[in-house]
Amino acid sequence: MEVVLGSPRGFCAGVVRAIEIVELSLQQFGRPVYVRHEIVHNPHVVADLRKKGAVFVDELDQVPSGQLVIFSAHGVPPAIREKAKLRGLQVIDATCPLVTKVHFEALKYATEGYTVILVGHRGHPETIGTSGEAPKQTIVVETEKDVQSIVVEDAEKVVVLTQTTLSVDDTAGIVGLLKARFPKLVVRNDICYATSNRQLTAKALAREVDVVIVIGARNSSNCTRLREVVETMGVSALMVNGPEELDLDRFAGISRIGIVSGASTPESLVEQVVVKLKPKSVVKIETVRENVTFSLPAELK
């Protein structure tokens, strides 16, 4: 058996920044440090930070008054920021800068009188956060079927924004239908570099191997999209959170296995999966070289 490692894979700049924010906050302010929701969608990352003293909560009501709370990389709606302020909580924002950009776009266009069509997954923290910037003017669209039922006040003032972790191909299809309905549509492509690059890598692997292992959490949008991208190309894809979920019998008789991981998956999990597979050889495919970094919040500089 040969393993083909796809690159880029694993942590993106936004995830690196978010994890570093929690770790530096623990060093600077001591234990405990409260984090609203999972800092990133990966149970291994969350468990590691919990051991170091991070306390993950679902709602701000679970954070004692006056304590420090960190907002996750997915972002929050303005109502959550206001609630934190009213409760006297110290806030450090770990929202990915590329998600923050989408928030700014939503607010800008809504202020200018546009209907904001947000392509994203209903219930995902990022979509909830972005739509919260202008809830009365935002319409969330999840599938191509949703496009036909859209009703807007002014068909000449419509903008489309996107969740950063969507399928590039699926989103292009939805945007195409929106353009047909609204010829003057303003299009903002907000799918982030890391999502696009990993999907490109998944496609490259699918052309070279018999099966692709996607390493990542099942509640991770970008990881799920990687599995879907591979399957769309007619290649079997298996999603595992780590080596503990790997059934080696599943790969009997398979000669080439591709591996890619989502933007919130630690590289250590990839290494452990490779070790468990015990391949005769390991080769690498690199589609894009990434060198993106984001600065830390002022409170931690």
Buried (B, 14 or more C-beta within 10 A) or exposed (E): BBBBBBBBBBBBBBBBBBBBBBBBBBEEBEEBBBBBBBBBBBBBBBEBBBEEBBBBEEEBEEBEEEBBBBBBBBBBBBEBBEBBEEBEBBBBBBBBBBBBBBBEBBBBBBEEEBBBBBBBBEEBBBBBBBBBBBBEBBBBBBEEEBBEEBEBEEBEBBBBBBBBBBBBEBBEEBBEBBEEBBEEBBBBEBBBBBBBBBBBBBBBBBEBBBBBBBBBBEEBBBBBBBBBBBBBBEBBBBBBBBBEEBEEEEBEEEEBBBBBBBBBBBEEBBEBBBEEBEBEEEEEBEBBEBEBEBEEBEBBE
